[in-house]
Structure formats: structure tokens, C-alpha cells
Amino acid sequence: MTQEHRSKSGFETRAIHAGYEPDEMTGAVIPPIYATSTYKQDGVGGLRGGYEYSRSANPTRTALEGNIAALEEGERGFAFASGLAAEDTLLHAVCQPGDHVVIPDDAYGGTHRLFDKVLTRWGLEHSTAPVSDPDVVRAAIQPGRTKVVWVETPTNPLLNIGDIEALAAVAHDAGALLVVDNTFASPYLQQPLVLGADVVVHSTTKYCGGHSDVVGGALVVRDLELAEIIEYHQNAIGAVAGPFDAWLTLRGLKTLGVRMDRHCDNAERVVEFLSGHAAVSQVIYPGLPEHSGHEVASRQMKRYGGIVSFRVRGGEQQALDVCARAEVFTLAESLGGIESLIELPGRMTHASVAGTDLEVPADLIRLSVGIETADDLVADLDRALG
């Protein structure tokens, strides 16, 4: 699909068609899985389609990269073996020892671990700031040293909302890049590049893949010079998506729109139920008018997503009991799949930030609301809370 055609097409059309044309020889409408490590050359340096070795490029991965770039309204996409592999490659591409990065004060635990336990040993420093307050983010920037402002919106698991346009202005005033982790929203609900971000990060394991059967990550950029730098580091570091993983992720993206609508429908039903339950002390969801980020989320998101967090009145023990009693909601880490998941972040996904400023409340439960029958999900939570 050409750039002109892509820009005029709706999201669902791009999801199905962008990045790949039916095979000229066979007419296959779905990209094959090119399970090959190397490619025959027509003479020394005579590459067919630019392919020489599958770490550098693979046709199945190329199709995925073109597709996700189109969905994010970007110019280039890059697929990796995991979301953290994408993050690590990006940071090595745009930072060097002695540089500084601002990250969310409630960042995903794996992202915090990457900065705090791995990249600090390389000489990359970081400070934390709430994504919901651009003035505090501005104050956290170190002039001349801050190269990246890193944002999750919504954040994981507290679902705080960052104003992408405002944060882009803050970052660019300081000569820094704005990087937005768009995993929770997905390209269907939010397109940060359109709002001024420089780089979008995804754990494609989540909503992009959507079926809990593949691990992957992606970067999407709008600047071609930055794309060349990332392309070099993607090949040099080598943490790329394999062809089967790329194929599964691309398959997931083709149904992202219809899945996200169902995720959001079900999440809204769950929020309505939890908001009226006596055992629940707080429901955290950007779609609620009382949520501090509701106005911003309403402006920059199509809908409010499939993740719901809530706290219970009985403290950590009750939260543990709720997780143990749930049946339709499966007790598991991760999110964004077709099945509904329940977890206790303080003991599970965010255990790595225990004892730090990023520690989450012990009674906080996070739900990834799937696409099952909504009445079954509500009944399951009613039973678990009882």
C-alpha cells in the first residue's frame, strides 16, 4: 500500500492491507513465513529485494514492520524479539554514557529494571516524574544532558494519563526526544506520532499480537534520519523478531480494531460493576469522569482501553483472596490477550520496584479485560469479591 493510499485509508483497512501486497507468483493474500536464515545472491552483492541475512531483514518481518508503521501513522517500523529488546535497542541508538533520561514515576517494572539495574552500569542516568504533570517533567530535565523523555500513557498499572502534545513540547524545548510506550492504548486507540511524539514503543506481546501466543516488541518513528540510526542498531544488536513471531503478530494486528472495541465494551461493563461494589474502595479507569486524566484521555484516545485497576477495602489479604477465587479471569501476568487476566502487581509484574518510589499499593488488583461474554466476567468478579 502506497503512502498516499495509506494516508487515505481507514484503520481497519490499513490493518488488513498495509505492508504487504499479494504474492506475485502465487497470489497468496497472507505473507508466507519465510523460515530462512540466508538468501541466494545473484552475483556478489546482487541482492534480491535487499535480503541477504535474516538478522538484517526478513520478508515476513518486513511485512509486519510496514503494517505497524502504517497503523501508527509513522514512516518506519522495526520489530524486535520483545518489548524490552525494542527499548534497549532504542536507548543504545539515541543515548550514550553520561546522558540522562526522564521516566515515569510509575513506570512498568521491566522498564524501570532496564534503566535502574542495567543501563546505569553503562552510564545512562535517569530521573522519575509523573507523566500527568508536564511542569514536573520539565523540572526533571537536566539541560544539555537529557536526551529522552520517556512516557507511558496510560501507565502500568495505575493508569495515569500523559498529555502527549504538552509533553512533546516540553521534550523538544529541551532538545530531547519524546518516546511514548503505547502498549496499553494500542495503535487503534491512540497514535502518539500524530500528537508530536518522536518514537512509539510497543510490547507487541500485548494487544498487537492479542492472543497470548507470541512475545515481541516494536518501534515506530516518523523521522527517516532517526530510522536509519535505529535500523543500524537493530541489525548490530540483533534482538529481532523471528519470522514465525512476526507472522503471528501481523495476524493479530489484522483484527486489532474489532478486538479493541470488544475489550473496551467489556471493560466499561466491569468498571460499572466495580464502581458500585461495597468491597471495592477505588476503581481506576480513564473513562471515569473522576479520573484525573479523564479530560486528556478523552481528547487523545478513541476510547479508554481494556485495562482496569481497582483497590479493595480488606487490604492485601483480600486482594490475594480475590485473585485466588477468580475463575473466568485467569491469574497470570501479561495483558492484552483475548482472555481476561487478573493479577496483583505488587507481588507479580511490579515486584521488581518494591521498596522504591515506584512501589504500587499492596491491595491493588489489575484486570486485563478480555473479549468473553461480559455477563460472565461480571459474575466472576462478583463471586471473587464475595
RACORJO-V504158 format. One record per residue. N is the residue number from 1. RES is the residue in one letter. OMEGA is omega in whole degrees, -180 to 180 (none if undefined). NEAR is the number of other C-alpha atoms within 12 Angstrom. Layout:
BEGIN
n->N res->RES omega->OMEGA near->NEAR
n->N res->RES omega->OMEGA near->NEAR
END
This chain:
BEGIN
n->1 res->M omega->-178 near->23
n->2 res->T omega->178 near->18
n->3 res->Q omega->-179 near->20
n->4 res->E omega->180 near->12
n->5 res->H omega->-179 near->16
n->6 res->R omega->-176 near->29
n->7 res->S omega->-179 near->20
n->8 res->K omega->-175 near->16
n->9 res->S omega->175 near->20
n->10 res->G omega->-175 near->18
n->11 res->F omega->-176 near->33
n->12 res->E omega->177 near->25
n->13 res->T omega->177 near->25
n->14 res->R omega->-179 near->37
n->15 res->A omega->-177 near->37
n->16 res->I omega->-170 near->34
n->17 res->H omega->-172 near->32
n->18 res->A omega->174 near->39
n->19 res->G omega->-175 near->36
n->20 res->Y omega->171 near->32
n->21 res->E omega->177 near->25
n->22 res->P omega->-177 near->18
n->23 res->D omega->-176 near->14
n->24 res->E omega->-175 near->11
n->25 res->M omega->-174 near->8
n->26 res->T omega->-175 near->11
n->27 res->G omega->180 near->12
n->28 res->A omega->-176 near->13
n->29 res->V omega->177 near->17
n->30 res->I omega->-180 near->26
n->31 res->P omega->175 near->34
n->32 res->P omega->171 near->28
n->33 res->I omega->-179 near->25
n->34 res->Y omega->-178 near->25
n->35 res->A omega->180 near->22
n->36 res->T omega->178 near->21
n->37 res->S omega->-176 near->18
n->38 res->T omega->-170 near->19
n->39 res->Y omega->178 near->25
n->40 res->K omega->178 near->17
n->41 res->Q omega->178 near->15
n->42 res->D omega->-172 near->13
n->43 res->G omega->-178 near->10
n->44 res->V omega->-179 near->10
n->45 res->G omega->-180 near->13
n->46 res->G omega->-174 near->13
n->47 res->L omega->176 near->16
n->48 res->R omega->179 near->18
n->49 res->G omega->179 near->16
n->50 res->G omega->-177 near->19
n->51 res->Y omega->177 near->25
n->52 res->E omega->-176 near->23
n->53 res->Y omega->-167 near->22
n->54 res->S omega->168 near->26
n->55 res->R omega->-179 near->31
n->56 res->S omega->179 near->30
n->57 res->A omega->178 near->38
n->58 res->N omega->-175 near->37
n->59 res->P omega->178 near->39
n->60 res->T omega->178 near->35
n->61 res->R omega->178 near->43
n->62 res->T omega->179 near->38
n->63 res->A omega->178 near->41
n->64 res->L omega->-177 near->52
n->65 res->E omega->177 near->42
n->66 res->G omega->-179 near->39
n->67 res->N omega->-177 near->49
n->68 res->I omega->174 near->50
n->69 res->A omega->179 near->43
n->70 res->A omega->-178 near->44
n->71 res->L omega->179 near->45
n->72 res->E omega->-178 near->45
n->73 res->E omega->179 near->39
n->74 res->G omega->179 near->36
n->75 res->E omega->-179 near->33
n->76 res->R omega->173 near->37
n->77 res->G omega->-179 near->39
n->78 res->F omega->-177 near->55
n->79 res->A omega->-174 near->56
n->80 res->F omega->-177 near->47
n->81 res->A omega->178 near->35
n->82 res->S omega->176 near->34
n->83 res->G omega->180 near->38
n->84 res->L omega->175 near->35
n->85 res->A omega->176 near->33
n->86 res->A omega->180 near->43
n->87 res->E omega->-177 near->44
n->88 res->D omega->179 near->36
n->89 res->T omega->179 near->36
n->90 res->L omega->-176 near->44
n->91 res->L omega->175 near->41
n->92 res->H omega->-180 near->30
n->93 res->A omega->-172 near->27
n->94 res->V omega->-179 near->33
n->95 res->C omega->173 near->30
n->96 res->Q omega->180 near->23
n->97 res->P omega->-178 near->21
n->98 res->G omega->178 near->19
n->99 res->D omega->-176 near->28
n->100 res->H omega->179 near->34
n->101 res->V omega->172 near->43
n->102 res->V omega->180 near->44
n->103 res->I omega->-180 near->44
n->104 res->P omega->177 near->44
n->105 res->D omega->171 near->36
n->106 res->D omega->-177 near->39
n->107 res->A omega->171 near->42
n->108 res->Y omega->-174 near->41
n->109 res->G omega->179 near->34
n->110 res->G omega->177 near->28
n->111 res->T omega->179 near->39
n->112 res->H omega->180 near->40
n->113 res->R omega->179 near->27
n->114 res->L omega->179 near->30
n->115 res->F omega->-168 near->33
n->116 res->D omega->-174 near->26
n->117 res->K omega->-175 near->19
n->118 res->V omega->-172 near->20
n->119 res->L omega->175 near->27
n->120 res->T omega->178 near->22
n->121 res->R omega->177 near->16
n->122 res->W omega->178 near->21
n->123 res->G omega->177 near->20
n->124 res->L omega->-178 near->29
n->125 res->E omega->180 near->32
n->126 res->H omega->171 near->38
n->127 res->S omega->179 near->33
n->128 res->T omega->177 near->31
n->129 res->A omega->178 near->31
n->130 res->P omega->-179 near->36
n->131 res->V omega->-177 near->44
n->132 res->S omega->-176 near->35
n->133 res->D omega->-179 near->26
n->134 res->P omega->180 near->27
n->135 res->D omega->178 near->19
n->136 res->V omega->176 near->23
n->137 res->V omega->179 near->36
n->138 res->R omega->-179 near->33
n->139 res->A omega->-179 near->20
n->140 res->A omega->-179 near->31
n->141 res->I omega->177 near->35
n->142 res->Q omega->-174 near->26
n->143 res->P omega->178 near->21
n->144 res->G omega->-178 near->16
n->145 res->R omega->-177 near->26
n->146 res->T omega->-179 near->36
n->147 res->K omega->-177 near->36
n->148 res->V omega->163 near->47
n->149 res->V omega->-172 near->52
n->150 res->W omega->-173 near->50
n->151 res->V omega->163 near->51
n->152 res->E omega->174 near->47
n->153 res->T omega->-6 near->48
n->154 res->P omega->179 near->49
n->155 res->T omega->-176 near->41
n->156 res->N omega->9 near->44
n->157 res->P omega->-173 near->45
n->158 res->L omega->172 near->42
n->159 res->L omega->172 near->43
n->160 res->N omega->-175 near->38
n->161 res->I omega->174 near->45
n->162 res->G omega->176 near->49
n->163 res->D omega->-172 near->38
n->164 res->I omega->180 near->43
n->165 res->E omega->-179 near->29
n->166 res->A omega->-179 near->29
n->167 res->L omega->175 near->42
n->168 res->A omega->179 near->34
n->169 res->A omega->179 near->24
n->170 res->V omega->-179 near->33
n->171 res->A omega->-175 near->39
n->172 res->H omega->175 near->25
n->173 res->D omega->-179 near->22
n->174 res->A omega->-178 near->27
n->175 res->G omega->-178 near->21
n->176 res->A omega->174 near->32
n->177 res->L omega->170 near->38
n->178 res->L omega->178 near->43
n->179 res->V omega->-179 near->44
n->180 res->V omega->171 near->51
n->181 res->D omega->-174 near->46
n->182 res->N omega->-174 near->42
n->183 res->T omega->-175 near->45
n->184 res->F omega->-177 near->50
n->185 res->A omega->-173 near->46
n->186 res->S omega->179 near->49
n->187 res->P omega->-178 near->47
n->188 res->Y omega->-176 near->40
n->189 res->L omega->-173 near->35
n->190 res->Q omega->178 near->40
n->191 res->Q omega->-174 near->40
n->192 res->P omega->-179 near->44
n->193 res->L omega->178 near->35
n->194 res->V omega->-178 near->26
n->195 res->L omega->174 near->28
n->196 res->G omega->178 near->29
n->197 res->A omega->179 near->41
n->198 res->D omega->-178 near->45
n->199 res->V omega->171 near->48
n->200 res->V omega->177 near->53
n->201 res->V omega->173 near->51
n->202 res->H omega->154 near->49
n->203 res->S omega->-178 near->45
n->204 res->T omega->171 near->54
n->205 res->T omega->-170 near->41
n->206 res->K omega->-172 near->42
n->207 res->Y omega->-178 near->50
n->208 res->C omega->174 near->53
n->209 res->G omega->166 near->41
n->210 res->G omega->-175 near->42
n->211 res->H omega->178 near->29
n->212 res->S omega->-179 near->29
n->213 res->D omega->-179 near->26
n->214 res->V omega->174 near->33
n->215 res->V omega->180 near->37
n->216 res->G omega->178 near->44
n->217 res->G omega->-179 near->46
n->218 res->A omega->168 near->53
n->219 res->L omega->174 near->53
n->220 res->V omega->-178 near->49
n->221 res->V omega->178 near->42
n->222 res->R omega->-177 near->32
n->223 res->D omega->-175 near->23
n->224 res->L omega->176 near->17
n->225 res->E omega->176 near->16
n->226 res->L omega->179 near->25
n->227 res->A omega->179 near->26
n->228 res->E omega->179 near->22
n->229 res->I omega->-180 near->23
n->230 res->I omega->179 near->37
n->231 res->E omega->179 near->34
n->232 res->Y omega->-178 near->22
n->233 res->H omega->176 near->29
n->234 res->Q omega->180 near->35
n->235 res->N omega->-176 near->26
n->236 res->A omega->-180 near->18
n->237 res->I omega->167 near->23
n->238 res->G omega->-178 near->26
n->239 res->A omega->-172 near->30
n->240 res->V omega->174 near->39
n->241 res->A omega->174 near->44
n->242 res->G omega->-175 near->34
n->243 res->P omega->-180 near->33
n->244 res->F omega->177 near->27
n->245 res->D omega->178 near->33
n->246 res->A omega->-180 near->45
n->247 res->W omega->179 near->37
n->248 res->L omega->-180 near->33
n->249 res->T omega->178 near->47
n->250 res->L omega->176 near->48
n->251 res->R omega->179 near->34
n->252 res->G omega->-178 near->36
n->253 res->L omega->-178 near->44
n->254 res->K omega->179 near->33
n->255 res->T omega->-175 near->29
n->256 res->L omega->-177 near->40
n->257 res->G omega->-178 near->32
n->258 res->V omega->178 near->25
n->259 res->R omega->-177 near->34
n->260 res->M omega->177 near->41
n->261 res->D omega->180 near->28
n->262 res->R omega->175 near->29
n->263 res->H omega->-178 near->42
n->264 res->C omega->177 near->39
n->265 res->D omega->-178 near->28
n->266 res->N omega->179 near->34
n->267 res->A omega->180 near->42
n->268 res->E omega->176 near->32
n->269 res->R omega->180 near->30
n->270 res->V omega->179 near->41
n->271 res->V omega->178 near->36
n->272 res->E omega->179 near->22
n->273 res->F omega->-177 near->26
n->274 res->L omega->-177 near->34
n->275 res->S omega->-180 near->27
n->276 res->G omega->-175 near->16
n->277 res->H omega->-175 near->24
n->278 res->A omega->-177 near->17
n->279 res->A omega->-176 near->26
n->280 res->V omega->-178 near->31
n->281 res->S omega->-179 near->23
n->282 res->Q omega->173 near->28
n->283 res->V omega->-178 near->37
n->284 res->I omega->-179 near->42
n->285 res->Y omega->-176 near->43
n->286 res->P omega->180 near->41
n->287 res->G omega->178 near->36
n->288 res->L omega->-180 near->26
n->289 res->P omega->-179 near->16
n->290 res->E omega->177 near->14
n->291 res->H omega->-175 near->24
n->292 res->S omega->-179 near->24
n->293 res->G omega->-174 near->32
n->294 res->H omega->-177 near->27
n->295 res->E omega->180 near->22
n->296 res->V omega->179 near->29
n->297 res->A omega->180 near->33
n->298 res->S omega->-178 near->24
n->299 res->R omega->-172 near->22
n->300 res->Q omega->178 near->31
n->301 res->M omega->177 near->33
n->302 res->K omega->172 near->23
n->303 res->R omega->-167 near->34
n->304 res->Y omega->171 near->43
n->305 res->G omega->-176 near->47
n->306 res->G omega->180 near->46
n->307 res->I omega->179 near->49
n->308 res->V omega->173 near->47
n->309 res->S omega->177 near->42
n->310 res->F omega->179 near->40
n->311 res->R omega->-177 near->38
n->312 res->V omega->-175 near->34
n->313 res->R omega->-176 near->22
n->314 res->G omega->177 near->21
n->315 res->G omega->-173 near->22
n->316 res->E omega->-178 near->22
n->317 res->Q omega->177 near->20
n->318 res->Q omega->178 near->25
n->319 res->A omega->176 near->36
n->320 res->L omega->180 near->29
n->321 res->D omega->179 near->24
n->322 res->V omega->179 near->37
n->323 res->C omega->-178 near->36
n->324 res->A omega->-175 near->25
n->325 res->R omega->-179 near->23
n->326 res->A omega->-179 near->30
n->327 res->E omega->177 near->24
n->328 res->V omega->171 near->31
n->329 res->F omega->-179 near->39
n->330 res->T omega->177 near->30
n->331 res->L omega->-176 near->28
n->332 res->A omega->173 near->28
n->333 res->E omega->-176 near->30
n->334 res->S omega->-174 near->42
n->335 res->L omega->171 near->44
n->336 res->G omega->178 near->45
n->337 res->G omega->-179 near->41
n->338 res->I omega->-179 near->36
n->339 res->E omega->179 near->35
n->340 res->S omega->-179 near->42
n->341 res->L omega->175 near->37
n->342 res->I omega->178 near->43
n->343 res->E omega->176 near->39
n->344 res->L omega->-173 near->39
n->345 res->P omega->-177 near->40
n->346 res->G omega->179 near->32
n->347 res->R omega->-171 near->27
n->348 res->M omega->-172 near->28
n->349 res->T omega->-176 near->31
n->350 res->H omega->177 near->35
n->351 res->A omega->-177 near->24
n->352 res->S omega->179 near->25
n->353 res->V omega->177 near->29
n->354 res->A omega->180 near->21
n->355 res->G omega->177 near->13
n->356 res->T omega->178 near->20
n->357 res->D omega->-179 near->20
n->358 res->L omega->-179 near->33
n->359 res->E omega->-178 near->28
n->360 res->V omega->-180 near->36
n->361 res->P omega->-177 near->30
n->362 res->A omega->-178 near->28
n->363 res->D omega->-178 near->32
n->364 res->L omega->176 near->41
n->365 res->I omega->176 near->51
n->366 res->R omega->177 near->48
n->367 res->L omega->164 near->49
n->368 res->S omega->-173 near->46
n->369 res->V omega->-176 near->47
n->370 res->G omega->-174 near->42
n->371 res->I omega->176 near->34
n->372 res->E omega->175 near->28
n->373 res->T omega->-173 near->23
n->374 res->A omega->-180 near->28
n->375 res->D omega->179 near->19
n->376 res->D omega->179 near->22
n->377 res->L omega->180 near->36
n->378 res->V omega->179 near->33
n->379 res->A omega->179 near->23
n->380 res->D omega->178 near->30
n->381 res->L omega->178 near->39
n->382 res->D omega->178 near->26
n->383 res->R omega->-178 near->21
n->384 res->A omega->180 near->28
n->385 res->L omega->-177 near->32
n->386 res->G omega->none near->20
END
